Amino acid sequence: MIVKVCGMKYADNIRQLDEANIAQWMGFIFYPKSPRYVSEVPAYLPRRSQRVGVFVNATIDDIVAHHADYQFNLVQLHGSESPAYCQTLRQQLGTSVQLIKAIPVPNAKALHATAPYTDVIDYLLFETPTTHYGGTGTKFDWSLLNSYQAPAPFLLTGGIGPDDAQQILAIRHPQFCGIDLNSRFELQTALKDIAALQTFTQQITIT
């Protein structure tokens, strides 16, 4: 299972998480309205975890410029980006950078609407609907996942916390490939609780 820890900001915390080797992906948010916005390159960037740049309705030029500084392995699109936008971005970044498209899931119809993205992204990220961009700290109805039939693998985000290991292990959808963790594993905004993350990841990797 892929574990993505998002909203990283502080160099020492980034290093600690990287050296703990418990997150396959580490996310950096480049949305200025986010409290976890990264305004400058941290003194330490992950070497073990893959780097994920998170953007909301950014220009393609802006993403390309950040990629030059951060050398992303993946780019996550968290706004209203269209399939055509995704295709153009893929052409600009090249095949070495994979794309993730976040999709709010208020109902089963939203899962059916993911079909146009299938050929232009690598992963979908299903999240809790909100009136603004960014996390809500709450879950959506995961039973809706039974309606998802597209081939693209997906991750879950939204309100996943230390007590949710068994609920995650109970998901049997063939395209479910990972989870995105953020606010419920923080000591304070953007500062992750490494010990809590270690305990949780050990629980969800038990087979």
C-alpha positions as CSV (number, residue, x, y, z in Angstrom):
1,M,0.0,0.0,0.0
2,I,1.3,3.4,-0.9
3,V,1.5,5.8,2.0
4,K,1.6,9.5,1.1
5,V,2.2,12.1,3.8
6,C,1.2,15.5,2.6
7,G,1.6,19.0,3.8
8,M,5.3,18.8,4.6
9,K,7.1,22.1,5.2
10,Y,9.9,22.0,7.8
11,A,13.3,20.7,6.9
12,D,14.0,18.8,10.1
13,N,10.6,17.2,10.0
14,I,11.0,16.3,6.4
15,R,14.4,14.7,7.2
16,Q,12.9,12.7,10.2
17,L,10.1,11.3,8.1
18,D,12.4,10.5,5.2
19,E,14.9,8.7,7.5
20,A,12.0,6.8,9.1
21,N,11.3,5.3,5.7
22,I,7.6,4.9,6.3
23,A,6.2,7.1,3.5
24,Q,6.6,6.1,-0.1
25,W,5.4,9.6,-1.2
26,M,5.9,13.0,0.5
27,G,3.7,15.9,-0.5
28,F,4.5,19.6,-0.7
29,I,1.7,22.1,-1.2
30,F,2.1,25.1,-3.5
31,Y,-1.3,26.6,-3.0
32,P,-0.8,30.1,-1.4
33,K,-4.1,29.9,0.6
34,S,-3.1,26.7,2.4
35,P,-1.6,26.9,5.9
36,R,0.9,24.3,4.7
37,Y,2.0,26.4,1.7
38,V,5.7,26.0,0.9
39,S,7.0,29.4,-0.1
40,E,10.6,28.5,-0.5
41,V,12.6,25.3,-1.0
42,P,13.3,23.6,2.4
43,A,16.9,23.1,3.4
44,Y,16.3,19.3,3.2
45,L,14.3,17.5,0.5
46,P,13.4,13.8,0.7
47,R,15.9,11.3,-0.8
48,R,14.0,8.1,0.0
49,S,10.4,9.2,-0.4
50,Q,9.2,10.3,-3.8
51,R,8.4,14.0,-4.0
52,V,4.9,15.1,-4.8
53,G,4.1,18.7,-5.8
54,V,0.5,19.6,-5.0
55,F,-1.1,22.4,-7.0
56,V,-4.5,24.0,-7.3
57,N,-5.5,25.5,-10.7
58,A,-1.9,26.6,-11.2
59,T,-0.5,27.6,-14.6
60,I,1.5,24.9,-16.3
61,D,4.5,27.3,-16.4
62,D,4.3,27.6,-12.6
63,I,4.3,23.8,-12.2
64,V,7.2,23.4,-14.6
65,A,9.2,26.1,-12.7
66,H,8.6,24.4,-9.3
67,H,9.6,21.1,-10.8
68,A,13.0,22.6,-11.8
69,D,13.6,23.4,-8.1
70,Y,12.1,20.3,-6.5
71,Q,12.5,17.5,-9.1
72,F,9.1,16.0,-8.5
73,N,8.4,12.4,-9.0
74,L,4.7,13.1,-9.1
75,V,2.4,16.1,-9.5
76,Q,-1.0,16.2,-7.8
77,L,-3.7,18.4,-9.2
78,H,-6.2,19.5,-6.6
79,G,-8.4,22.0,-8.5
80,S,-10.7,22.0,-11.4
81,E,-8.0,21.0,-14.0
82,S,-9.5,19.4,-17.1
83,P,-8.3,16.3,-18.9
84,A,-6.9,18.5,-21.6
85,Y,-4.9,20.4,-19.0
86,C,-3.6,17.1,-17.7
87,Q,-2.6,16.0,-21.1
88,T,-0.7,19.3,-21.8
89,L,1.0,19.1,-18.4
90,R,2.1,15.6,-19.1
91,Q,3.7,16.7,-22.4
92,Q,5.5,19.5,-20.6
93,L,6.8,17.4,-17.7
94,G,7.7,14.3,-19.6
95,T,7.1,10.7,-18.8
96,S,9.3,10.7,-15.7
97,V,6.7,12.6,-13.7
98,Q,3.4,10.9,-12.9
99,L,0.1,12.7,-12.4
100,I,-2.5,12.4,-9.7
101,K,-5.9,14.0,-10.1
102,A,-7.9,14.7,-6.9
103,I,-11.6,14.1,-7.2
104,P,-14.2,15.1,-4.6
105,V,-16.7,12.3,-4.0
106,P,-20.2,13.5,-2.9
107,N,-22.0,10.6,-4.6
108,A,-21.5,7.7,-6.9
109,K,-22.0,9.9,-10.0
110,A,-18.7,11.6,-9.2
111,L,-16.9,8.3,-9.5
112,H,-18.4,7.7,-12.9
113,A,-17.2,11.1,-14.0
114,T,-13.6,10.1,-13.7
115,A,-13.6,8.3,-17.0
116,P,-12.2,11.2,-19.1
117,Y,-9.1,11.3,-16.9
118,T,-8.2,7.7,-17.4
119,D,-5.8,8.2,-20.3
120,V,-4.1,11.3,-19.0
121,I,-3.3,10.6,-15.4
122,D,-1.6,7.8,-13.4
123,Y,-3.6,7.9,-10.2
124,L,-6.8,9.3,-8.8
125,L,-7.2,10.7,-5.3
126,F,-10.7,10.5,-3.9
127,E,-11.4,13.1,-1.3
128,T,-14.2,14.6,0.9
129,P,-16.1,17.4,-0.9
130,T,-15.7,20.9,0.4
131,T,-16.6,24.4,-0.7
132,H,-13.0,25.4,-0.8
133,Y,-9.7,23.8,-1.9
134,G,-7.9,21.8,0.7
135,G,-8.6,19.1,3.3
136,T,-11.6,18.9,5.6
137,G,-10.3,16.5,8.2
138,T,-13.4,14.4,7.6
139,K,-14.2,11.2,5.7
140,F,-16.6,10.8,2.9
141,D,-18.8,7.7,2.6
142,W,-16.3,5.0,1.6
143,S,-19.1,2.6,0.6
144,L,-19.4,4.7,-2.5
145,L,-16.1,3.2,-3.7
146,N,-18.1,0.1,-4.8
147,S,-19.4,2.2,-7.7
148,Y,-15.9,2.9,-9.1
149,Q,-15.2,0.8,-12.1
150,A,-12.5,2.7,-14.1
151,P,-9.0,1.2,-14.5
152,A,-7.0,4.0,-12.9
153,P,-5.7,3.1,-9.4
154,F,-6.8,5.4,-6.6
155,L,-5.7,6.6,-3.2
156,L,-8.0,7.8,-0.4
157,T,-7.7,11.0,1.6
158,G,-9.8,13.0,4.0
159,G,-9.9,12.6,7.8
160,I,-7.8,9.5,8.0
161,G,-6.4,9.2,11.5
162,P,-4.6,6.9,13.9
163,D,-7.8,4.9,14.7
164,D,-8.6,4.0,11.1
165,A,-6.2,1.1,10.4
166,Q,-8.9,-1.6,10.5
167,Q,-11.3,0.3,8.3
168,I,-8.6,0.8,5.7
169,L,-7.6,-2.8,5.8
170,A,-11.2,-3.8,5.2
171,I,-11.2,-2.1,1.7
172,R,-11.1,-4.8,-0.9
173,H,-11.5,-2.7,-4.1
174,P,-9.0,-4.0,-6.7
175,Q,-8.0,-0.4,-7.7
176,F,-7.3,0.8,-4.2
177,C,-3.6,1.4,-3.9
178,G,-2.9,3.8,-1.1
179,I,-3.7,6.5,1.4
180,D,-2.9,10.2,1.8
181,L,-2.3,11.3,5.4
182,N,-2.2,14.9,6.7
183,S,-3.8,16.9,9.5
184,R,-4.7,14.1,11.9
185,F,-1.0,13.1,12.2
186,E,0.2,16.6,13.1
187,L,1.6,18.0,16.3
188,Q,0.9,21.4,14.9
189,T,0.1,22.7,11.4
190,A,2.5,21.2,8.9
191,L,4.6,19.5,11.7
192,K,4.0,15.7,11.5
193,D,4.0,13.3,14.4
194,I,6.6,10.8,13.2
195,A,5.9,8.3,16.1
196,A,2.2,8.3,15.3
197,L,2.9,7.8,11.6
198,Q,5.3,4.9,12.4
199,T,2.7,3.1,14.6
200,F,-0.1,3.6,12.1
201,T,1.9,2.4,9.0
202,Q,3.0,-0.7,10.9
203,Q,-0.7,-1.5,11.6
204,I,-1.8,-1.1,7.9
205,T,1.1,-3.2,6.5
206,I,0.2,-6.2,8.6
207,T,-0.9,-8.9,6.1
